């Protein structure tokens, strides 16, 4: 069905097509088959029926995040949400690279702000078994960006199963500087202090464009401050060989061309951290074999977004089925036994 609809969707402006996708998820949709029980895990105190999650960026304001479980996702991450509403960068700011099965975005944390999201989330109650993460960021013009993260932790903790600290978007000038050792040390100290007693796990999302010293610093400080997991990785500012006419657009590149770099970075973090900190693999995952490779490289969970544009909304259900088959082929009875076997 999606193969028939895709040309029609691709005829629309990218942001318009994205809006149509959000609207479609408000409709009654067939529910994908339940994930095989061998895919279930408990990580940082949360129960995941499937390791396949929706990455931040698709549902910035929490409009449909609770609906995506019908597609086979085990968890969904809404946002990025900033304390105050902001319009983001000027349009056009989102580009399909069809020949490369990729996306370039320079959205700039466009969202309706945390207060509006809180009203929406409070009205809709619990997430019906779907683990719900909230990705938080800083406003572009904030005088103290770390204070914005503290605000986000305090405001969104009551509504999140977990929170993600996003310091790795390339589309807010200077944001990635918070990955530097001194800034990151202060950020993590203040963020963890801002988490209320009994508050949700806090995850850190990092860029793929890191040097070895950056990886060492992030790993060390994440352990020192009690971060619950790392998401590896966000979009890249690098440009591998691309065929699409839009390849020279500025912004973060995601989709198929990010796969190798994101996998390499995941392996780097697994080698430095071992089993001391759960890892979530993101970037360029478009099928069960790629998700399985990420798991064998050290990811307990995986996230995807750009692949949905090219492979259709029920991709997570197909990945669930494929993962179970691959695990059985290799003699595993549960997914946690396969995590990191290619690196450890």
N, C-alpha and C positions, 0 to 999 in steps of 0.2 A: 504493500500500500504506500509506504513512504517513498519508494522509488518512483511511483506515479505522481506523488504530490511535490516532490523536491523541485522539479523545474518551475512549478508555479510559485513556490516559496522563494526560489532564487530570483524570480522576476521582480520581487519587491526589494526596496531599499533594505539594507541589513537590519537596521534598528526597527523598521516597520515589521519585518519578518519575525524578529525577536518578540515584538509585542503580540503578534498573532499566535506565536507558540505559547506565551503565557496565558493568553485567552483560551486556547484550546485545552489547557490543563485545568481550567475551571469546569469543563464539561464532564459528564459521566464517561469514563473510559474503562475499557476492559482491564481487569487486574491481571498482571503477570502471575505465572505460577510461583508459589512460595519457593524461596531458595532452599537448596538441599541443606539439611541440618548440619552436614559436615563443614559448611561455610560459616557457621555461627562462631562468635568469639566474644569474650568479655575483655575489654581494654579500658584502662583508666576509669574503672568503675561503671562502665556503660556496656550494655548488651547490644551487639550488632548481629542481626540475622543474616546479613550479607556484607562482604567486605567492600562492596562497590558503592561509592558515594558521589553525589552531585557536588561539584566544586562551586565555590563562591563565584559570583558574577552573573549567573543565569537569573537568579531571583534576588535582585539587589534589595528589595524592600519587604521581603517576606510575604508576597502576595499569594504564592502557590506552593511554597516549600513543603507544606504538609501533604500536598497532593501527589508528590512525585514517587511515593512508595508504590503506587499502582504500576509503575514502569519497571520495578524490580530493584530500585535503590534501597540500600540498607540504612543510609543516612544522607542528609542533605545539609548544605551549609549556605545560609542566606547572607546577603551583604555583598560588598562591604558597606557597612553603615558608619556614618560619621556623626558626631554630636549634633551638628547643625545641618540643615538641608544644603545641598549645593548642586549646581547644574552640571558640573563637570566641564570638560574641554569643549571647544566649538566643534560643530559637525562640519564635515564628515569625520568620524572618529572610530569607526568600526568597519573592517574590510574583510571580505571573503577572498581567500587565495585558493580558488577552486582547483587549479591545476596541482596545487601542493597539498590539498586537504588541510588547509591551515587557516588561521585567523590572525589579523593584526588589530589590536585595539589600543586606543589612547583615550579611554573613557574619562579618566580622572575622578574616580569615586563619585560619579553622579548618583544621588540617592535622595530620598525624602527626609532623611534625618532620623535619629533614634526615637524621638518622641512620637512621631507618626507610626513608626514600626511597633512601638510598645502598645499603642492603642489597638493596632491590628492583631498583634499576637495575643494580647489579653482577651480579646473578644473570641478568639478561635480556640481557646483552651489547649488541651494537650495534643501531642503530635501523633497519637494513635499507634504507638510502637515504633515509629520512625525516629531514629536519633537525629535531633535537630541542633546543628551548630550555628553560631552567629559570628560572622567575621567583622571585626571592627577596625576602623582606621582613623586617621586624623584629617581635620579640615585643611584645605590647601593654605588658607591664610591664617592658621592658628599661630599665635605668638609662642605658645609652648605646646609642641606636638605631643610630648609625653603626657602632659596633663589631659589632652584629648583621649588618649588611651585609658588613663585612669577613669575619666568620665564614662567611657564606654563600658568598662568592666563593671563599674558600680550600677550603671543604668540597665545593662542588658543581662546581668547575671540571673535575675529571677526568671528569665524567659528562655534560657539556653540550656541545653544538655551539655554543651561545651562552648567555649569561646576561642576564637582564633585571632591572634595579634598579627595583623598584616603590615609588615614593614618592607615588603618586597615588590610592591607594584612600581613599575618604572614610570608611571604616568602622573605622579605627584612630585614635582621637582624637590629633590633633596631627601625624599622619604627613605631611599635605600641607604642613606648615610647612617640611619639608625641601626644598621647591621654592623657598623664599626664597633670595635671592642668597648671603648669607653662609653659611647652612647647606648649600646646594647646593655651594658652592665647597669646603667642608671634606669633604663626603660624597664628591664625585667624586675629590678628591685621595687620600683614604684608600682608596677602593674600587679605584682604578686601581693604587695601590701594593700592594694585597693580591693582585692577580691574579698567579698564578705565571708564571714565564717560559714562553712558548709557550702560555699559557692562552687560553681561548676569547674571542671578541669579547664586548664588554659593551655592552648597549643600555640606554637610559633610557626608562621609560614615564611619560608626563606626563598631567595632567588636562586636560579641555577647558575648565575654569572658570578661565581665566587672563586677566590684564590685559595690555595691550601691553608694559608694562615687564617683566612676568614672562617673556613670550615672548622679548624681547630678551636678558634675563639667561640664560635656559636655553640659547638658541642660542649665545651667546658662550661660556659656560662649558663646554658640551658640546664645542665645537671646541677650546677651550684645554686641556682635559684628555684629549682623544683618545678620547671616546666614539665607538663604532662606528656607531650608528644611534639614532634616536628612534622610539618608538611613540607615535602621536598618534591616539587618546587612550584614557583610561580612562572609567569611568562619570561621570555628571554629578550634582551636587547641585541643579542648577537644575530647574525644573518647567515645561516648556512646557504648553500646554493639553492635558489628558488627559481621557479619558472613563471610565476604569475606576474602580470603587469603591475599589480599593487605591491610588489615585493619591497619597493623602496619607501613605502609609507613609514612614518615614525610611529613608535609604540611598541608594545609587548607582543611578541610572536608566540602563538600557541598552536596546538594541533600536531600533525604528523612530523614536521621538521624538528620539533622540540624533543621527540622521543629519546634519541640517543643521549643528548646532553642531560636530560632529567634522570635517565637511568644511571648514567655515570655519577651524577651528583648523589643520588640515593646510595649507591655503593660506597662512595666516600664517607658519608655519614654513618653507614652501618659499620664500616671498618673502624671508625673512631669511637663509636658508641657501643658496639656490640649489642647486647640485649638490655642495656641499662635504660633505654628510652625507646618507646614505640615510635615507628616512622610511618608516615602516610605518603605513598607515592602518587605524584600527579604530574601530568605533562605528556601529551602525545599518546595516551592509551586509547586504543580504538578497537581492541578485540580481546578475546580470552587469553590468547597466547601472550600478548603484551602485558596484560594484567598479571598473569602467572609469573612472567619473568621479573616483574617488579616485586612480587611477593617473595620469590626465591632470592632476590637481591636484598631483602631486608624489610620490605614494607608489610605491615600487618593489615593495612587497609589501602585502597586506591581511590582516587577521585578522577572524574572526567567531566568535560563540558564541551569543548570544541568538537569532539568526535560526534556528538549528537547531531550537529549541523549536517554532517555528511552521511552518517550511518542510521539516523532515525531515533525516535524517542524510546523504543524498546531495546536499545542496545544493552542497557544494564542487565535485563533479563537474559539476553543471549550470552553475556559474559558469565553470569551466574551458572548457567548450564554448562558452558565450556570449562569453567574452572573446576567444577565437580568432576567432569570427565578426566581432566588433566591430573587432578589429584589422585584419582583412582588408578589411572594408568601408571603413575609413579609409586604406587603402594602406600600413599598417605590415607589415613582415616579421618583426619581433621586438618583444616587449613593452617592452624597454628604450627603444625609440625613441619610445614614447608617454608616457613618464614626464615629467610637468611641462609638457606642451605648452600647457595652458590657462593657465599661470601665468607661465612664463618669457618 
